[in-house]
């Protein structure tokens, strides 16, 4: 199963994971930098397609700003903002 989750220390944005149903093992396939969304696993179970902003030169700064805002108690309504740095990436679990 492929899914997105906020669970990486230092990155308050969603990252992409694959979970093995038999073992429960998790594998993060995104780079733990920037935002991710819209993931899809090919039927072969090895290739995953997702969108990410990890090539955004300001990705780390945006992560730090979001962490500060959350620590300060800043509350915002959920909104999905289109980020101009979103691009599609393919990940092959066999070749990594």
N, CA, C and O atoms as CSV, one atom per row, in Angstrom:
chain,resi,resn,atom,element,x,y,z
A,1,UNK,N,N,0.848,-1.161,0.000
A,1,UNK,CA,C,0.000,0.000,0.000
A,1,UNK,C,C,0.900,1.232,0.000
A,1,UNK,O,O,1.918,1.256,0.692
A,2,UNK,N,N,0.542,2.229,-0.752
A,2,UNK,CA,C,1.280,3.485,-0.768
A,2,UNK,C,C,0.387,4.563,-0.147
A,2,UNK,O,O,-0.819,4.600,-0.394
A,3,UNK,N,N,0.995,5.441,0.664
A,3,UNK,CA,C,0.219,6.489,1.324
A,3,UNK,C,C,1.125,7.663,1.658
A,3,UNK,O,O,2.349,7.562,1.585
A,4,UNK,N,N,0.509,8.772,2.022
A,4,UNK,CA,C,1.267,9.944,2.462
A,4,UNK,C,C,0.964,10.189,3.927
A,4,UNK,O,O,-0.149,9.949,4.396
A,5,UNK,N,N,1.983,10.675,4.651
A,5,UNK,CA,C,1.844,10.875,6.084
A,5,UNK,C,C,2.850,11.911,6.562
A,5,UNK,O,O,3.930,12.059,5.990
A,6,UNK,N,N,2.478,12.625,7.618
A,6,UNK,CA,C,3.403,13.535,8.305
A,6,UNK,C,C,4.008,12.755,9.459
A,6,UNK,O,O,3.359,12.574,10.490
A,7,UNK,N,N,5.235,12.292,9.304
A,7,UNK,CA,C,5.871,11.526,10.383
A,7,UNK,C,C,7.373,11.703,10.424
A,7,UNK,O,O,8.037,11.073,11.247
A,8,UNK,N,N,7.929,12.535,9.567
A,8,UNK,CA,C,9.382,12.744,9.536
A,8,UNK,C,C,9.751,13.900,10.452
A,8,UNK,O,O,9.226,15.004,10.308
A,9,UNK,N,N,10.644,13.649,11.385
A,9,UNK,CA,C,11.123,14.721,12.259
A,9,UNK,C,C,11.814,15.778,11.402
A,9,UNK,O,O,12.646,15.449,10.555
A,10,UNK,N,N,11.476,17.024,11.618
A,10,UNK,CA,C,12.093,18.106,10.864
A,10,UNK,C,C,11.363,18.463,9.583
A,10,UNK,O,O,11.715,19.439,8.922
A,11,UNK,N,N,10.337,17.675,9.220
A,11,UNK,CA,C,9.539,18.021,8.041
A,11,UNK,C,C,8.063,17.889,8.397
A,11,UNK,O,O,7.565,16.777,8.580
A,12,UNK,N,N,7.362,19.012,8.495
A,12,UNK,CA,C,5.957,18.969,8.876
A,12,UNK,C,C,5.023,18.663,7.702
A,12,UNK,O,O,3.803,18.661,7.869
A,13,UNK,N,N,5.576,18.409,6.537
A,13,UNK,CA,C,4.766,18.162,5.346
A,13,UNK,C,C,4.691,16.668,5.040
A,13,UNK,O,O,5.546,15.889,5.460
A,14,UNK,N,N,3.660,16.289,4.304
A,14,UNK,CA,C,3.466,14.887,3.937
A,14,UNK,C,C,4.658,14.341,3.161
A,14,UNK,O,O,5.257,15.028,2.334
A,15,UNK,N,N,4.982,13.089,3.453
A,15,UNK,CA,C,5.970,12.329,2.699
A,15,UNK,C,C,5.293,11.037,2.235
A,15,UNK,O,O,4.235,10.671,2.746
A,16,UNK,N,N,5.902,10.349,1.267
A,16,UNK,CA,C,5.295,9.171,0.661
A,16,UNK,C,C,5.938,7.900,1.223
A,16,UNK,O,O,7.162,7.802,1.318
A,17,UNK,N,N,5.098,6.933,1.591
A,17,UNK,CA,C,5.526,5.671,2.189
A,17,UNK,C,C,4.855,4.495,1.491
A,17,UNK,O,O,3.756,4.607,0.947
A,18,UNK,N,N,5.554,3.366,1.528
A,18,UNK,CA,C,4.980,2.090,1.107
A,18,UNK,C,C,4.967,1.193,2.334
A,18,UNK,O,O,5.959,1.101,3.057
A,19,UNK,N,N,3.827,0.525,2.569
A,19,UNK,CA,C,3.724,-0.404,3.688
A,19,UNK,C,C,3.540,-1.817,3.154
A,19,UNK,O,O,2.721,-2.061,2.268
A,20,UNK,N,N,4.307,-2.734,3.701
A,20,UNK,CA,C,4.183,-4.153,3.385
A,20,UNK,C,C,3.060,-4.714,4.262
A,20,UNK,O,O,3.165,-4.694,5.488
A,21,UNK,N,N,1.996,-5.208,3.644
A,21,UNK,CA,C,0.859,-5.725,4.415
A,21,UNK,C,C,1.229,-6.942,5.262
A,21,UNK,O,O,0.669,-7.134,6.342
A,22,UNK,N,N,2.145,-7.749,4.796
A,22,UNK,CA,C,2.505,-8.966,5.525
A,22,UNK,C,C,3.309,-8.677,6.791
A,22,UNK,O,O,3.078,-9.295,7.830
A,23,UNK,N,N,4.253,-7.737,6.705
A,23,UNK,CA,C,5.145,-7.473,7.840
A,23,UNK,C,C,4.813,-6.185,8.590
A,23,UNK,O,O,5.191,-6.020,9.750
A,24,UNK,N,N,4.112,-5.282,7.928
A,24,UNK,CA,C,3.849,-3.965,8.521
A,24,UNK,C,C,5.017,-3.007,8.360
A,24,UNK,O,O,4.957,-1.874,8.836
A,25,UNK,N,N,6.090,-3.453,7.689
A,25,UNK,CA,C,7.265,-2.605,7.479
A,25,UNK,C,C,6.914,-1.403,6.604
A,25,UNK,O,O,6.143,-1.509,5.649
A,26,UNK,N,N,7.497,-0.266,6.954
A,26,UNK,CA,C,7.308,0.963,6.182
A,26,UNK,C,C,8.601,1.319,5.464
A,26,UNK,O,O,9.698,1.143,5.993
A,27,UNK,N,N,8.444,1.821,4.256
A,27,UNK,CA,C,9.569,2.318,3.480
A,27,UNK,C,C,9.206,3.714,2.978
A,27,UNK,O,O,8.247,3.881,2.224
A,28,UNK,N,N,9.984,4.718,3.404
A,28,UNK,CA,C,9.758,6.062,2.866
A,28,UNK,C,C,10.416,6.102,1.495
A,28,UNK,O,O,11.584,5.745,1.343
A,29,UNK,N,N,9.650,6.542,0.497
A,29,UNK,CA,C,10.215,6.593,-0.846
A,29,UNK,C,C,10.441,8.020,-1.327
A,29,UNK,O,O,11.151,8.231,-2.310
A,30,UNK,N,N,9.855,8.997,-0.656
A,30,UNK,CA,C,10.159,10.388,-0.992
A,30,UNK,C,C,11.432,10.789,-0.256
A,30,UNK,O,O,11.919,10.046,0.596
A,31,UNK,N,N,11.963,11.945,-0.577
A,31,UNK,CA,C,13.291,12.321,-0.086
A,31,UNK,C,C,13.310,13.024,1.260
A,31,UNK,O,O,14.367,13.475,1.700
A,32,UNK,N,N,12.165,13.128,1.925
A,32,UNK,CA,C,12.066,13.764,3.250
A,32,UNK,C,C,12.422,15.241,3.218
A,32,UNK,O,O,12.840,15.812,4.225
A,33,UNK,N,N,12.254,15.843,2.074
A,33,UNK,CA,C,12.451,17.287,1.936
A,33,UNK,C,C,11.357,17.797,1.015
A,33,UNK,O,O,11.070,17.194,-0.019
A,34,UNK,N,N,10.749,18.909,1.397
A,34,UNK,CA,C,9.673,19.462,0.587
A,34,UNK,C,C,8.343,18.784,0.877
A,34,UNK,O,O,8.214,17.988,1.806
A,35,UNK,N,N,7.363,19.125,0.055
A,35,UNK,CA,C,6.009,18.599,0.183
A,35,UNK,C,C,5.825,17.475,-0.837
A,35,UNK,O,O,6.519,17.421,-1.852
A,36,UNK,N,N,4.877,16.580,-0.549
A,36,UNK,CA,C,4.524,15.542,-1.516
A,36,UNK,C,C,3.019,15.385,-1.551
A,36,UNK,O,O,2.317,15.770,-0.615
A,37,UNK,N,N,2.528,14.812,-2.649
A,37,UNK,CA,C,1.099,14.559,-2.790
A,37,UNK,C,C,0.858,13.627,-3.973
A,37,UNK,O,O,1.780,13.283,-4.713
A,38,UNK,N,N,-0.379,13.234,-4.130
A,38,UNK,CA,C,-0.885,12.549,-5.325
A,38,UNK,C,C,-0.031,11.365,-5.741
A,38,UNK,O,O,0.575,11.371,-6.813
A,39,UNK,N,N,0.014,10.361,-4.899
A,39,UNK,CA,C,0.827,9.185,-5.191
A,39,UNK,C,C,0.002,8.067,-5.817
A,39,UNK,O,O,-1.201,7.953,-5.582
A,40,UNK,N,N,0.667,7.257,-6.608
A,40,UNK,CA,C,0.023,6.117,-7.271
A,40,UNK,C,C,1.046,5.016,-7.446
A,40,UNK,O,O,2.169,5.265,-7.883
A,41,UNK,N,N,0.657,3.791,-7.102
A,41,UNK,CA,C,1.549,2.648,-7.272
A,41,UNK,C,C,1.123,1.871,-8.514
A,41,UNK,O,O,-0.052,1.558,-8.706
A,42,UNK,N,N,2.107,1.572,-9.341
A,42,UNK,CA,C,1.832,0.771,-10.529
A,42,UNK,C,C,1.406,-0.635,-10.100
A,42,UNK,O,O,1.771,-1.084,-9.013
A,43,UNK,N,N,0.638,-1.333,-10.941
A,43,UNK,CA,C,0.174,-2.681,-10.583
A,43,UNK,C,C,1.303,-3.669,-10.269
A,43,UNK,O,O,1.074,-4.649,-9.560
A,44,UNK,N,N,2.519,-3.430,-10.782
A,44,UNK,CA,C,3.628,-4.349,-10.495
A,44,UNK,C,C,4.115,-4.245,-9.043
A,44,UNK,O,O,4.894,-5.087,-8.596
A,45,UNK,N,N,3.666,-3.221,-8.304
A,45,UNK,CA,C,4.050,-3.043,-6.909
A,45,UNK,C,C,5.453,-2.523,-6.696
A,45,UNK,O,O,5.877,-2.350,-5.554
A,46,UNK,N,N,6.186,-2.270,-7.769
A,46,UNK,CA,C,7.567,-1.794,-7.642
A,46,UNK,C,C,7.731,-0.322,-7.965
A,46,UNK,O,O,8.587,0.346,-7.385
A,47,UNK,N,N,6.942,0.182,-8.861
A,47,UNK,CA,C,7.096,1.570,-9.269
A,47,UNK,C,C,6.001,2.431,-8.650
A,47,UNK,O,O,4.831,2.051,-8.598
A,48,UNK,N,N,6.424,3.606,-8.182
A,48,UNK,CA,C,5.500,4.538,-7.540
A,48,UNK,C,C,5.687,5.902,-8.187
A,48,UNK,O,O,6.812,6.349,-8.410
A,49,UNK,N,N,4.590,6.545,-8.479
A,49,UNK,CA,C,4.588,7.885,-9.058
A,49,UNK,C,C,4.034,8.844,-8.004
A,49,UNK,O,O,3.032,8.541,-7.356
A,50,UNK,N,N,4.676,9.992,-7.830
A,50,UNK,CA,C,4.177,10.966,-6.862
A,50,UNK,C,C,4.650,12.365,-7.254
A,50,UNK,O,O,5.583,12.524,-8.042
A,51,UNK,N,N,3.993,13.364,-6.692
A,51,UNK,CA,C,4.395,14.753,-6.892
A,51,UNK,C,C,5.178,15.213,-5.663
A,51,UNK,O,O,4.860,14.841,-4.534
A,52,UNK,N,N,6.205,16.028,-5.903
A,52,UNK,CA,C,7.035,16.510,-4.802
A,52,UNK,C,C,7.612,17.879,-5.130
A,52,UNK,O,O,7.776,18.241,-6.295
A,53,UNK,N,N,7.914,18.625,-4.081
A,53,UNK,CA,C,8.600,19.916,-4.229
A,53,UNK,C,C,10.032,19.819,-3.717
A,53,UNK,O,O,10.629,20.839,-3.375
A,54,UNK,N,N,10.594,18.615,-3.656
A,54,UNK,CA,C,11.928,18.478,-3.053
A,54,UNK,C,C,13.020,19.201,-3.828
A,54,UNK,O,O,14.116,19.389,-3.301
A,55,UNK,N,N,12.752,19.612,-5.071
A,55,UNK,CA,C,13.744,20.393,-5.813
A,55,UNK,C,C,13.568,21.904,-5.635
A,55,UNK,O,O,14.295,22.690,-6.242
A,56,UNK,N,N,12.617,22.302,-4.816
A,56,UNK,CA,C,12.404,23.713,-4.502
A,56,UNK,C,C,13.600,24.209,-3.684
A,56,UNK,O,O,13.891,23.644,-2.629
A,57,UNK,N,N,14.297,25.249,-4.144
A,57,UNK,CA,C,15.458,25.728,-3.391
A,57,UNK,C,C,15.093,26.263,-1.999
A,57,UNK,O,O,15.966,26.395,-1.141
A,58,UNK,N,N,13.816,26.571,-1.770
A,58,UNK,CA,C,13.375,27.077,-0.469
A,58,UNK,C,C,12.666,26.012,0.367
A,58,UNK,O,O,12.038,26.346,1.372
A,59,UNK,N,N,12.750,24.750,-0.020
A,59,UNK,CA,C,12.008,23.687,0.664
A,59,UNK,C,C,12.347,23.616,2.151
A,59,UNK,O,O,11.444,23.539,2.984
A,60,UNK,N,N,13.609,23.642,2.488
A,60,UNK,CA,C,14.011,23.526,3.893
A,60,UNK,C,C,13.541,24.746,4.683
A,60,UNK,O,O,13.078,24.603,5.815
A,61,UNK,N,N,13.650,25.923,4.114
A,61,UNK,CA,C,13.174,27.138,4.784
A,61,UNK,C,C,11.670,27.074,5.025
A,61,UNK,O,O,11.196,27.460,6.093
A,62,UNK,N,N,10.919,26.590,4.040
A,62,UNK,CA,C,9.470,26.458,4.207
A,62,UNK,C,C,9.127,25.457,5.310
A,62,UNK,O,O,8.178,25.669,6.065
A,63,UNK,N,N,9.886,24.381,5.405
A,63,UNK,CA,C,9.674,23.407,6.474
A,63,UNK,C,C,9.932,24.061,7.834
A,63,UNK,O,O,9.139,23.899,8.762
A,64,UNK,N,N,11.025,24.788,7.951
A,64,UNK,CA,C,11.363,25.456,9.211
A,64,UNK,C,C,10.302,26.483,9.586
A,64,UNK,O,O,9.931,26.589,10.755
A,65,UNK,N,N,9.809,27.240,8.605
A,65,UNK,CA,C,8.756,28.230,8.865
A,65,UNK,C,C,7.484,27.556,9.370
A,65,UNK,O,O,6.838,28.052,10.293
A,66,UNK,N,N,7.128,26.430,8.764
A,66,UNK,CA,C,5.919,25.713,9.184
A,66,UNK,C,C,6.081,25.157,10.594
A,66,UNK,O,O,5.140,25.209,11.386
A,67,UNK,N,N,7.242,24.633,10.916
A,67,UNK,CA,C,7.490,24.115,12.266
A,67,UNK,C,C,7.361,25.236,13.287
A,67,UNK,O,O,6.734,25.061,14.332
A,68,UNK,N,N,7.958,26.395,12.985
A,68,UNK,CA,C,7.850,27.551,13.902
A,68,UNK,C,C,6.398,27.968,14.088
A,68,UNK,O,O,5.967,28.238,15.210
A,69,UNK,N,N,5.642,28.022,12.997
A,69,UNK,CA,C,4.234,28.427,13.086
A,69,UNK,C,C,3.448,27.450,13.960
A,69,UNK,O,O,2.600,27.866,14.749
A,70,UNK,N,N,3.723,26.169,13.822
A,70,UNK,CA,C,3.015,25.180,14.641
A,70,UNK,C,C,3.417,25.283,16.102
A,70,UNK,O,O,2.570,25.154,16.986
A,71,UNK,N,N,4.704,25.514,16.371
A,71,UNK,CA,C,5.155,25.666,17.762
A,71,UNK,C,C,4.582,26.914,18.407
A,71,UNK,O,O,4.323,26.936,19.610
A,72,UNK,N,N,4.382,27.964,17.597
A,72,UNK,CA,C,3.807,29.217,18.100
A,72,UNK,C,C,2.302,29.115,18.311
A,72,UNK,O,O,1.687,30.022,18.870
A,73,UNK,N,N,1.705,28.000,17.861
A,73,UNK,CA,C,0.268,27.819,18.023
A,73,UNK,C,C,-0.559,28.439,16.912
A,73,UNK,O,O,-1.780,28.546,17.029
A,74,UNK,N,N,0.090,28.841,15.848
A,74,UNK,CA,C,-0.644,29.411,14.719
A,74,UNK,C,C,-1.563,28.346,14.139
A,74,UNK,O,O,-1.122,27.257,13.774
A,75,UNK,N,N,-2.844,28.678,14.062
A,75,UNK,CA,C,-3.804,27.732,13.505
A,75,UNK,C,C,-4.296,28.240,12.163
A,75,UNK,O,O,-4.627,29.414,11.997
A,76,UNK,N,N,-4.334,27.332,11.226
A,76,UNK,CA,C,-4.836,27.663,9.892
A,76,UNK,C,C,-5.818,26.589,9.470
A,76,UNK,O,O,-5.718,25.435,9.885
A,77,UNK,N,N,-6.748,26.981,8.655
A,77,UNK,CA,C,-7.655,25.995,8.065
A,77,UNK,C,C,-6.881,25.207,7.031
A,77,UNK,O,O,-5.971,25.727,6.385
A,78,UNK,N,N,-7.250,23.952,6.880
A,78,UNK,CA,C,-6.595,23.143,5.863
A,78,UNK,C,C,-6.921,23.691,4.485
A,78,UNK,O,O,-8.071,24.006,4.180
A,79,UNK,N,N,-5.917,23.796,3.682
A,79,UNK,CA,C,-6.122,24.148,2.279
A,79,UNK,C,C,-5.006,23.494,1.485
A,79,UNK,O,O,-3.868,23.400,1.945
A,80,UNK,N,N,-5.337,23.057,0.325
A,80,UNK,CA,C,-4.326,22.456,-0.543
A,80,UNK,C,C,-3.915,23.526,-1.526
A,80,UNK,O,O,-4.657,23.864,-2.448
A,81,UNK,N,N,-2.726,24.056,-1.321
A,81,UNK,CA,C,-2.215,25.104,-2.195
A,81,UNK,C,C,-1.386,24.491,-3.301
A,81,UNK,O,O,-0.555,23.615,-3.060
A,82,UNK,N,N,-1.615,24.953,-4.497
A,82,UNK,CA,C,-0.770,24.519,-5.605
A,82,UNK,C,C,0.586,25.186,-5.436
A,82,UNK,O,O,0.667,26.406,-5.290
A,83,UNK,N,N,1.622,24.414,-5.455
A,83,UNK,CA,C,2.980,24.913,-5.325
A,83,UNK,C,C,3.639,24.813,-6.695
A,83,UNK,O,O,3.634,23.746,-7.308
A,84,UNK,N,N,4.197,25.899,-7.173
A,84,UNK,CA,C,4.780,25.899,-8.523
A,84,UNK,C,C,5.968,24.962,-8.650
A,84,UNK,O,O,6.386,24.646,-9.764
A,85,UNK,N,N,6.522,24.512,-7.527
A,85,UNK,CA,C,7.653,23.582,-7.577
A,85,UNK,C,C,7.223,22.113,-7.595
A,85,UNK,O,O,8.075,21.229,-7.688
A,86,UNK,N,N,5.925,21.838,-7.508
A,86,UNK,CA,C,5.489,20.446,-7.616
A,86,UNK,C,C,5.879,19.903,-8.980
A,86,UNK,O,O,5.637,20.534,-10.008
A,87,UNK,N,N,6.477,18.740,-8.973
A,87,UNK,CA,C,6.822,18.042,-10.208
A,87,UNK,C,C,6.583,16.557,-9.963
A,87,UNK,O,O,6.532,16.116,-8.814
A,88,UNK,N,N,6.437,15.790,-11.030
A,88,UNK,CA,C,6.210,14.355,-10.908
A,88,UNK,C,C,7.529,13.602,-10.847
A,88,UNK,O,O,8.483,13.919,-11.557
A,89,UNK,N,N,7.558,12.596,-9.978
A,89,UNK,CA,C,8.745,11.764,-9.817
A,89,UNK,C,C,8.325,10.307,-9.801
A,89,UNK,O,O,7.279,9.955,-9.256
A,90,UNK,N,N,9.146,9.470,-10.401
A,90,UNK,CA,C,8.918,8.029,-10.378
A,90,UNK,C,C,9.995,7.394,-9.516
A,90,UNK,O,O,11.167,7.764,-9.578
A,91,UNK,N,N,9.571,6.433,-8.715
A,91,UNK,CA,C,10.479,5.713,-7.837
A,91,UNK,C,C,10.326,4.234,-8.134
A,91,UNK,O,O,9.209,3.717,-8.140
A,92,UNK,N,N,11.421,3.552,-8.377
A,92,UNK,CA,C,11.416,2.127,-8.606
A,92,UNK,C,C,11.966,1.444,-7.363
A,92,UNK,O,O,13.133,1.638,-7.022
A,93,UNK,N,N,11.165,0.663,-6.693
A,93,UNK,CA,C,11.563,0.046,-5.425
A,93,UNK,C,C,12.637,-1.015,-5.607
A,93,UNK,O,O,13.316,-1.360,-4.639
A,94,UNK,N,N,12.812,-1.534,-6.792
A,94,UNK,CA,C,13.846,-2.555,-7.010
A,94,UNK,C,C,15.205,-1.928,-7.291
A,94,UNK,O,O,16.227,-2.467,-6.867
A,95,UNK,N,N,15.238,-0.805,-7.995
A,95,UNK,CA,C,16.534,-0.186,-8.340
A,95,UNK,C,C,16.883,0.971,-7.429
A,95,UNK,O,O,18.052,1.344,-7.330
A,96,UNK,N,N,15.898,1.550,-6.761
A,96,UNK,CA,C,16.056,2.695,-5.845
A,96,UNK,C,C,16.865,3.742,-6.491
A,96,UNK,O,O,17.115,4.788,-5.892
